[in-house]
């Protein structure tokens, strides 16, 4: 049986991996060319239960960690119960701020729930939402969301709902041909922070992405 990791770390940063499922198939995602990062296998056979996640956090946490992120191999809000339990557990163990990386599609994944409020109530301090494109058409090409064209507007709505509850940051992977200034302009308009992320895949993969965007 292949061993996989529910938690992983690098230096003093501690990461939690609640799922390897995602509603997007982003062309630049590390999932396209690896089964993990930092020597950890993050490709899960199935989503862990909240109890399994909490148990693994208890086993691997040390007081040396000063940075915590819910950022695994998939979209954390798909396994929302595990994600909420993980946030609460970290808050029980330490005073370290907890951040989460998300594709921002929780309103479509859980239309019957108020996910921003639930995340804030669990103790989430900061959320990084992957915008990745300045418009719906580029987002469809680059991120290939299973929810289709409605995804982009839903990200913006989710962002607005998170703003009063926690620190919010947009991120975008710096792909040639994708207008980073325009992405930052959307962040400025919504009044949230913005961060450019570096593409970390092989050069050949980047060439394939560029062909897709210019087709």
Phi and psi in degrees as a GROMACS rama.xvg file:
@    title "Ramachandran Plot"
@    xaxis  label "Phi"
@    yaxis  label "Psi"
@TYPE xy
-72.7908  130.675  UNK-2
-83.48  137.57  UNK-3
-128.923  166.708  UNK-4
-119.423  129.915  UNK-5
-90.7666  -22.4899  UNK-6
-131.041  154.725  UNK-7
-155.225  171.936  UNK-8
-158.876  160.756  UNK-9
-149.966  120.447  UNK-10
60.5053  -126.738  UNK-11
-100.04  13.1554  UNK-12
-97.6126  133.352  UNK-13
-117.247  129.476  UNK-14
-121.222  147.289  UNK-15
-121.767  132.965  UNK-16
-116.48  86.4503  UNK-17
-81.3743  -14.9904  UNK-18
-165.887  155.629  UNK-19
-113.786  11.8728  UNK-20
-87.6114  149.756  UNK-21
-148.911  150.951  UNK-22
-86.4372  -7.64815  UNK-23
-112.505  162.634  UNK-24
-130.022  61.4823  UNK-25
-59.732  132.559  UNK-26
-64.7965  -25.0608  UNK-27
-97.113  -1.81314  UNK-28
-66.2231  143.686  UNK-29
-58.3847  -25.697  UNK-30
-60.9492  -21.6608  UNK-31
-74.5316  -19.624  UNK-32
-140.164  12.3725  UNK-33
-158.684  162.005  UNK-34
-107.009  12.2137  UNK-35
174.122  -171.008  UNK-36
-140.162  158.295  UNK-37
54.7653  25.429  UNK-38
85.1363  4.54166  UNK-39
-102.272  141.805  UNK-40
-90.6134  115.609  UNK-41
-108.145  3.34503  UNK-42
-82.4423  103.89  UNK-43
-88.0537  144.087  UNK-44
-70.8225  -33.4611  UNK-45
-159.024  162.729  UNK-46
-66.3463  136.107  UNK-47
-72.1768  153.415  UNK-48
-74.3654  162.156  UNK-49
-53.8829  -40.0352  UNK-50
-64.6337  -41.2104  UNK-51
-64.3535  -41.0522  UNK-52
-64.1673  -46.9255  UNK-53
-60.6611  -43.2859  UNK-54
-61.5297  -40.5872  UNK-55
-69.9945  -36.9074  UNK-56
-61.2902  -45.1441  UNK-57
-60.0141  -37.4874  UNK-58
-72.4441  -32.4868  UNK-59
-109.65  -10.8862  UNK-60
-73.9073  139.629  UNK-61
-135.414  161.921  UNK-62
-73.1027  -3.18176  UNK-63
-74.3218  -20.3761  UNK-64
-75.1895  133.511  UNK-65
-126.4  12.0993  UNK-66
-146.635  128.369  UNK-67
-130.498  132.735  UNK-68
-138.597  136.874  UNK-69
-87.3219  95.7461  UNK-70
-154.817  93.8408  UNK-71
-108.504  -139.872  UNK-72
-99.0346  -0.259054  UNK-73
-142.498  -163.946  UNK-74
-88.6211  113.383  UNK-75
-58.0052  -31.1863  UNK-76
-75.0737  -9.72718  UNK-77
-64.433  -43.4504  UNK-78
-98.6131  68.0619  UNK-79
-66.9801  -37.2332  UNK-80
-66.0268  -40.6914  UNK-81
-65.009  -41.1653  UNK-82
-63.2626  -45.3766  UNK-83
-62.913  -42.0614  UNK-84
-63.8501  -38.4884  UNK-85
-65.3562  -42.9714  UNK-86
-61.3246  -46.9194  UNK-87
-61.8154  -38.1318  UNK-88
-65.8046  -44.2145  UNK-89
-61.0542  -39.3952  UNK-90
-66.2647  -30.5925  UNK-91
-71.1042  -34.0079  UNK-92
-83.5501  -27.9058  UNK-93
-156.985  173.847  UNK-94
-101.738  13.6968  UNK-95
-72.4093  136.036  UNK-96
-64.843  145.077  UNK-97
-114.214  130.425  UNK-98
-118.271  163.2  UNK-99
-140.585  137.583  UNK-100
-97.8823  133.808  UNK-101
-146.145  155.329  UNK-102
-81.1335  -4.22896  UNK-103
78.7817  15.1566  UNK-104
-104.21  22.0117  UNK-105
-62.0255  -28.8529  UNK-106
-67.916  -28.3149  UNK-107
-86.6409  -33.1915  UNK-108
-69.5757  -39.1266  UNK-109
-129.509  70.5811  UNK-110
-64.6866  -17.8765  UNK-111
-91.1954  -1.19392  UNK-112
-123.991  158.514  UNK-113
-100.34  80.3349  UNK-114
-64.0109  -41.5995  UNK-115
-56.4593  -43.6368  UNK-116
-66.2164  -39.6403  UNK-117
-65.2222  -40.386  UNK-118
-64.4298  -43.4038  UNK-119
-64.6196  -41.108  UNK-120
-64.5802  -32.5905  UNK-121
-72.1437  -21.5602  UNK-122
119.319  8.71041  UNK-123
-63.5978  128.904  UNK-124
-94.8176  -32.0929  UNK-125
-148.323  141.431  UNK-126
-129.744  129.519  UNK-127
-106.711  116.369  UNK-128
-104.294  127.128  UNK-129
-81.2388  101.349  UNK-130
-80.9498  -58.1631  UNK-131
69.0171  -8.18484  UNK-132
-156.345  150.455  UNK-133
-88.4485  -1.39604  UNK-134
-159.798  161.235  UNK-135
-61.923  -36.4826  UNK-136
-66.0732  -45.5204  UNK-137
-64.6136  -38.4944  UNK-138
-61.7716  -41.8645  UNK-139
-61.0791  -43.2252  UNK-140
-66.0929  -44.1095  UNK-141
-83.126  -38.1906  UNK-142
-107.604  -15.8103  UNK-143
45.2802  59.0763  UNK-144
-71.5589  140.686  UNK-145
-68.0889  -21.2886  UNK-146
-84.9246  -3.85859  UNK-147
75.246  -152.189  UNK-148
-64.7448  -26.5775  UNK-149
-66.3505  -13.5421  UNK-150
-60.22  -44.5055  UNK-151
-62.9226  -47.2126  UNK-152
-64.7474  -32.6912  UNK-153
-66.5989  -36.0659  UNK-154
-60.3838  -44.2701  UNK-155
-65.0266  -39.4794  UNK-156
-65.8358  -43.1221  UNK-157
-59.647  -41.1545  UNK-158
-60.1884  -45.9979  UNK-159
-60.4132  -37.9035  UNK-160
-71.378  -30.0529  UNK-161
-79.1644  -29.4446  UNK-162
-52.3244  -43.6635  UNK-163
-74.2088  -8.76438  UNK-164
-106.923  -23.3837  UNK-165
-164.098  170.59  UNK-166
-71.4518  131.483  UNK-167
-122.467  137.177  UNK-168
-138.488  130.973  UNK-169
-83.901  149.535  UNK-170
-132.353  155.586  UNK-171
-147.573  135.816  UNK-172
-79.3745  130.636  UNK-173
-76.4836  89.7765  UNK-174
-103.366  127.246  UNK-175
-53.8731  131.83  UNK-176
98.8336  -15.3011  UNK-177
-99.3505  124.616  UNK-178
-77.2634  100.203  UNK-179
-67.2446  -34.8374  UNK-180
-63.6296  -38.6653  UNK-181
-68.1705  -38.2996  UNK-182
-62.0178  -44.1809  UNK-183
-63.3808  -35.1309  UNK-184
-61.3842  -36.9403  UNK-185
-66.9392  -42.3412  UNK-186
-60.3634  -43.908  UNK-187
-62.9335  -41.1103  UNK-188
-63.2496  -37.0927  UNK-189
-85.3188  -9.11713  UNK-190
75.7774  36.281  UNK-191
-122.56  165.756  UNK-192
-74.5591  166.7  UNK-193
-141.082  138.089  UNK-194
-136.628  130.396  UNK-195
-90.258  129.219  UNK-196
-104.727  146.065  UNK-197
-87.4913  135.903  UNK-198
-66.6432  126.235  UNK-199
-111.462  11.8447  UNK-200
-90.5515  178.482  UNK-201
-67.7493  153.558  UNK-202
-58.2861  -39.3764  UNK-203
-60.2927  -34.3718  UNK-204
-66.7613  -39.9303  UNK-205
-63.1183  -39.5374  UNK-206
-61.3856  -38.7627  UNK-207
-65.7309  -38.8914  UNK-208
-62.8386  -43.2498  UNK-209
-62.9852  -38.4828  UNK-210
-63.8954  -39.8093  UNK-211
-64.286  -43.4772  UNK-212
-69.3733  -27.512  UNK-213
-100.431  0.26158  UNK-214
